[in-house]
Amino acid sequence: MKILRALLLINRESRQGEANAQAARDALEALDVEVLLGKFDEPDDVPAEIDRHAQAVDIIVLGGGDGTLNLAAESVMHSGKPMGVLPLGTANDFARTLLIPTELQAACRNVVEGVTHGVDLGKCNDVHFVNVASIGLAVRACEYRSDVAKRWFGSLGYASNVFSAYRDTKPFGATVRCGDESHRLHSIQLAVGNGRYFGGGLAVASDAALDDGRLDLYSLKPQSLAKLVGMLPALVRGPDKSVQGVQLLEGTTFEITTDRPMPINTDGEILTETPASFRVFPGALQVKVPQEYVDRYGSSNAA
């Protein structure tokens, strides 16, 4: 049987990064995987490391959170090699969507035993994203989130500054063009989702999926904090048209302009701003997923 060759990329400077890198390597080698441990000093160096080694391996294994996947996605796509995910980040929304196990040993088994499945990739201006791109409240929360809170409190680090972010987020006007339609929105949060989950478990839409060939947009209307808190159950399961205070759109492309230039949070990183062009690349990224995911959500994109 052919030995699987894997490029393993884990940020050793992250929380428990060094220990996770060694544990992942040991687990993969125990499964008869030939592991090439990638070396990089900064997360931004990940794409170059993928470009350097991709043709010498069969799979690219990334250990980290959604920010790491965001940085790597374009290079993985261009390599033509499948991606294995070890959910070692804070929120791990991409892995959550695809039912990839959060326990390291199980995630390593999925790298070897999982099904190669095509998932979509979103793009905002010149930045790719795997989960969601947000304008407004999520950007402010990301700006306030400290590295210390993220390191010590995990997903609670995302929520620790929500009240301050809400207080300091001003409503904004936006024009959204989708095909031949144009919509004028008054919003405190505008999110364009490729996947289902973001922000540690909130859902973009009740029927959003990573392999449906479309983008889902929701706009949260300005409202009191009490009403916003009351909406949390709907935001967790994914808003639909029955939810008051939310406007929903779907399509393969969006053009968004705001009354003033505004930063955009893509998978937890602020990398671009409005005006923004959004599009989706269906099935652009090959990812190892559990058989359970294919059984539950269909196998039309399985390779």
N, C-alpha and C positions, 0 to 999 in steps of 0.2 A: 504494500500500500504506500502511496506517495506521502512523504512527510510534508506537513503543512508548514510553510515558512511565514513568519509574522514579524512585521515591524511594530514594536511596542513603544508607544509614546505616552509618558506620564510626567507631569510637572512635579519634579521632586521638591520644589519650593512650596508647594501647596500643603494644606493640612495633612499630615501623615504621608506626604508624598514619597519620601524615601522608603518607608516601610511598605507602602502599597506597591511601589515599583518592584521590590524584591518578592513580595507575596504573589503578585501577578505573574512575574517571570517563572517562579517555582511552580505555580498552578498550571501554567500553559505547558511548561516542559514536562510535567507529570502526565499531560495528555498527549505526549509525543509531538509537540509543536517545537520547531526550530525557531528560537527567538532572537531577533536582532534588536537590541535595546537602543532606541534612538537617544541622541544627546542634544540638548538645547539649553541655552542660558535663560532665555525669555520666552514666554508663550508665543510672542509674535514670530519666533524663529521656527515654529512648528511646520508651516507650509514648505519652507525650504528644505527641512529635514525629510518631509514626505517626498518632495520632488527628487531629492538626492537618492533615495533608497527604494522607491516604489516598484521599479522594474525588477528588483532582485527578490521580491517577496510575493506571496500569494494573497495576503490580507494585511490591512493596516488597522492596528488595534489602538484605540485611544482611551486613556484613562483620565477622567476629569469630569467637569460639568458642561453645561450647554455652551458656555463661553469658549471652551476648548474645541468643541465640535464646530462652533461657528468659524473659528480661525482655520480649522482643517478642512472644512467641507469642500471648498473650491478645488483644492489640490487633490483631495480624494476623488472627487468627481472626474477631474482630468486624467487621473492615473488609470481609471478603468478598473481599479481593484475594489473589492468589497471592504466595508468598514465594520470592525467589531467595536462594541461600546462597553467599557467598564465604568459604570455610573459612580464616580468618585467625587462628584461635585456637591453643591449645596442643595439645589432643587431637582436636577436630573429630570426635567420635564420631557425631553426627547425620549429617554429610556422608558419613562412612565407610559408614554403614549404607545410604545411598541412592546410593552410587557416584558422588557429586558430585566432580569433579576438585579436587585440592588446588592445582594450578597456577592462578594468578590469571587469566591470559588464557583458559584452558580453562573455568574456572568462569564467567567472564563470557559466553562463548559459550553455556554451558548456560542462562543466564538468558534468552537470546533464542531458542535453538533447542530447549531441553528440553521435555519433556512435563509438563503440569500434572497432578499426581497427588495424590490425597487420602491423607493420613497421619493416624494417631491422635494424640491429645493426652492425656496423663495429668494427673491433678489430685490433690494431697495437701493435705487441709484446704482452704485458700483459695489454694494456690500451684500453678500449672500447671508441668508438666515435660515435656520432649520425649524425654529418654533414660531417666533412672533417678532414684529417690529411695532413699537409703541411710541405715541406722542402724548405729552401731557403728564398725568399723574405718575405713571410708571417711570418716566424719565426723572422726575423730581425725587422719587423714592430711591432710584438707583444712585443719584448724586449724593443723597444723604447717607446711604448705606456705607458704613465704615468697614475696612478690612478686618478690624478687630472683632466687630460684631459678627461678621460672616464666618470668621475662623472659629470663634468660641460658641456661638449660639446657633450655627447651622441655618436652617430655613427660617428660624425666628429672626435672624439678622435682616431678612427682607422686610419683615413686618414691623420691626422695632421703630421705624421712623415714619410709618404711614400717616400718623396724625399730623406730624410736622409737614409732611409732603402735601397732605390735603389742605392744610392751612395756607401754604405758600403757592399752591397751584392755581393760577388764574384761568378762568374760562377763556376759550379762544374760538375764533371762527375758522372754518375750513370748507373748502370746496373739493368735492370728490367726484372725479369723472370715471365712470365705469362703462366702457363701450360707448353707446350713443347717449347715455344718461348722465345728467349732472345733478349732484345733490349738495345743497348748502346745509352745513351742520354747525350747531353750537354745542361745544363739547368741553369736558375736562379731561377726557381720556379717549384716545382713538387708537385702536389696535388692529393690525393686519396680521392674521395668523396663517401660517402654512401648516403647522401641526395642531394638535388639540390643546395641549396644556402650556401654561407659562406661569411665572411668578410663584413656583412651588405648589402648583395644583389647581390654579384657576383655569377655566376652559374658555376658549375663544368663542365657540358656538357649540350648541348641544349635539350637532352632527358633524363637527369638524374632524378631519382625518389627515394623516400624513401622506396618503396615497390616493386622494380623490381628485387630483389634477386641478384643484382650484384654491383660491385664497378666500378667507372669510374675514370680513371687516365688521367691527362693532364700534359704535360711538356712545360714550356714556354722557348723558346730559348733565349739566350743572344741577346739583341738588344738595340738600343738607347732609351732614355727616350721619345723622341718625338714619335717614333713608338709605344712604349708601351702605351702612352696616346691615340694614335689613335686607339688602339685595345680595349679600354675600352668598347665601345658599344657591341662588340662581347663577351667580358668577362661578361658583365651584362646579356645578353640573354643566354649565354652558348656557348662556342666554339664548332664548328663542323669541319669536315675535310676540309671545304673550307677556313678556317682561316689560313693565312700564319703566321708562327712563333710558331705554337702550334702543338705538337704531342699528339695524343689521343690513349688510350688503354682502353679496358674493360674486366672484368673477375670476377671470384669469389675469386681468390687468387692472390696476388702479393708477390714476394720476391725482396726487393730493397737493393742494396749495393751502397755506395758512396765511392769516392776515399779517403775520410777521414771521420771519424765519424762526423755526423751532427745531431743537435737537431731537434725534430719533434714537431710541434704545432698541438695538437688535440683539436678541438673545442675551440681554444683560449688559451689553457693551454699547456705549454711545459713540458711534462711528460716522454718522452722517446727519443731515438735516433737511428740512423742507426748503423748497418744493421737492417732491419725491415721486419717482416712477417705480411702481411695483409690478412684478410679473412672477409667474410660477414656471418652473421647469419640471414637468411631470416625469416621475420615475428616474430622475437624474442621478440619484445616489443609491448605490447598492449597499444594503445593511444586513448584517446577520441578526435575525429575529427568532424567537422561540416558535416552534411548531404551533403552540397554542395560539399565537397571534394570527397565523395564517388560517387555522381552523375556525377561529372566532370571526375574523373580519374578511375572509375571502382570500383566494390565492391567485387572483387574476394577474398580479404583478410578480408572482414568485418566479424565480429563475432556477 
